[in-house]
Amino acid sequence: MKRRTEAKLEKNIKESSINDVDYGNNLIDIFIHDEKLNHDLEELEINGCYFKNVDFSNIIVRNCDFIDCIFENCNLMGIDFSSKSIHRVCFKNCNLGSTNYIMSSVKDVLIDDCKCDYINFSDSKIDVLEVKNGLFREARFVSTTLKNVTFNGVNFRGCEFLNTSLKNIDFSSCDISDVRVDANDIKGMIVNESQALMLVNLLGIIIKE
């Protein structure tokens, strides 16, 4: 399994306030904390930034690339990351519920202890993703390319994995109750014994004792 590359931040990253940000330029190498954003982010590259205790829920994020960023204890609920690049990004203890990554490029990303219910990765390409102890209930992975993905202790209850190969992905420590999957896509999927029985029933196979 390929290891995830950490976000690369400058050692002397500049601390900034929301009031000091020039929204007409890309956001590069800044640290913002304990604030609520009230200005939309559009057509920007956000690179080398650290956001801690920042609330994004009141703004629109559109056509922004996120590279070498850390989000810690942030509220990103409903943010649209569609059709863009999310590279070397860490989300730690964040609310990512109902966020969209449709047709996005997701590479070298860590999602650690985050709430990600209803997150949508449809038609996206994911290469090197590590998810720890998150809630992904009712999430969507439809026509998604998954490479070098690690899931540990993730709740996928009611999640959709459709037209998405799950070969060599280990779900044995996860809750996959009521997931929706395609029969062809579970070939090579790694599960524990009870999960295997559940998948058999899900696919309509009858076990005769």
N, C-alpha and C positions, 0 to 999 in steps of 0.2 A: 504493500500500500504506500503510495506516494505521500510524503509528509507535507503538511500545510506550511506555507511560508508566512512568517509573521509580518504584520504591518510595520513599515519602516518610517519611523518618526524622527524628526530632528531632535538632538539632545537638548537644545535650548529653544524649544518650541515657544512661540510668542503667545502670551495670554491676551485675549481680546474680549471685549464686551460686544453685545449685539449692536450697541449704538456706534461702535467703531468700525463695523464691517462695511466695506464698500460692495454693495450687491451688484454693481456693474462689472466687477472683475471676478476671476476665479478665486476660490477660497484656498489658500495655500499656507500650510505650516502654522496653523493657529489652534489655540486651546480655548474653548468656550465652555463655561460651566455654570450651573445653577441659574439658568435663564429660560424664558419661554420665547421662542421665535415668533415674530409677528409679521415677517416679510417673506413672500414667496421666493423660492429658489428655482430659477429657470435658466436653462442653457448654460450651465456652469460645469467646470471641473473642480471637484472638491478633493484636494490632494494633501496628504500628510496632516490631517486634522484630527483632533481629539475632542470629542463631545462628552461631557459628563453631567448628568442630571439636567439634561436639556429636553424641553418639550417641543416637539415638531408638529403636534397634532392640530394646530390652528392654522397651518400654512399648506400651500401646494408645492410639491417638489416635482418638477417636470424637466425631462431631458438633461439630467445631471449624471455625470460619471463620478463614482466614488472610488478612489485609489489610496491605499495606505492610510486608512482611517480606523479610529476606535470609537465605538459608541458604548458608553457605560451608564447604566441606570437611565436610559433615555426612553421617552414616549414617542414612538414612530408609527403609531397605529394608523392604518389606512394610507400610508405614504406609497406613492407610485414610483417604483424603480424600473418600470418596463422599458425594454428595448435599449438598455444602456449597459455599462460595464461596472461590475462590483468586484474589484480585485484587491486582494490582501486587506480584507476588512474584518474587524472583530466586533461582534455584537455581544455584550455581556450584561445579563440581567435587564434586558430591554423588553418593551412591549412592541412586538412586530405583528400584532394581530391585524388580519385583513390587508397586509401589504402585498403589492403586486410586483412580481419579477418576470412578467410575461415577455418572452423573446429576449431575455437578458443574457449576458455573459457573466457567470458567477464563477470566480476562480480564487483559490486560496482563501477561503472564508471560514471563520469560526463563529458558531452560534452557541453561546454558553448560557444555560439556565434562563432562556427567554420564553415569553409567551407568544406563540406563533399560530394560534388558531386561525383558520381560514386563509392562511398565507397561500399565494398562488405562484407556482413555478412553471406554469404551462408553457410549452414551446421554448423553454430556456435550455442553455447548455451549461452544465455544472461540472467543473473539474477541480477536485480537491475541496471537499466540504466536510467539516467536522461539526457534529451537533451533539451537545451534551445536555441531558436532563431537561429537555424543552417540551412544551405543549404544542403539538402540531395537529390538534383535533380538527377534522373536516378540511384539512389542507388539500391542495391539488397539485399533483405531479402528472400532468397530461402531456403526452408527446415530449417528454423531458429526457435529455441525455444526461445520464449520471455516470461519472467516472471518479474513482478514488474518493468514495464517500464513506464516512464513518458515522454510525448512529449509536449512542450509548444512553440508555435510560430515557428514551423519547416516547411520548404518548402520541401515537398515530391513530387513535380511535376515530373511525369514520372517514379516514383519509382515502383519497383516490390516487391510485397508481395505474394509470391507463395508457396503453401504447408506450410504456416506459419499461425498459429492461431492468430487472432487479438482480441480475446475475452477479454473484460474488459479494452482494451486500448483506451484511450481518444484522438481522433484526432480533436476535435471540434475547437481548436485554430490554426490548421495547414492547410496548402495548400496541398490538396491531388488530385489536378487536374491531369487527365490522368494517374492515378495509374493503375497498373495491379494487379488484385487480383483474387483469386479463390472464387467461390460462397460459398463453405462450410466454408471458413476461416473467413468470415466477420460476422459470427454469434456472437452476443454479442459485436461487435465493437461499440464504442461510437462516434457519429458524430453529427453535427448540421443539421438543416433542409435542407439547400441548399446542403450539402454534401450527405445527404440521397437521394435526388432526383438525384444527379449525379451518385451515385452508382447504383441506379435502372436502369438508362439508360445504364450504363456500363455493366450491366448484361443482357441487351437485353430485359428488361421488358418494356412493352408498357402501359403507363398510359392513360386511356380513360376518357375524361372529360364529 
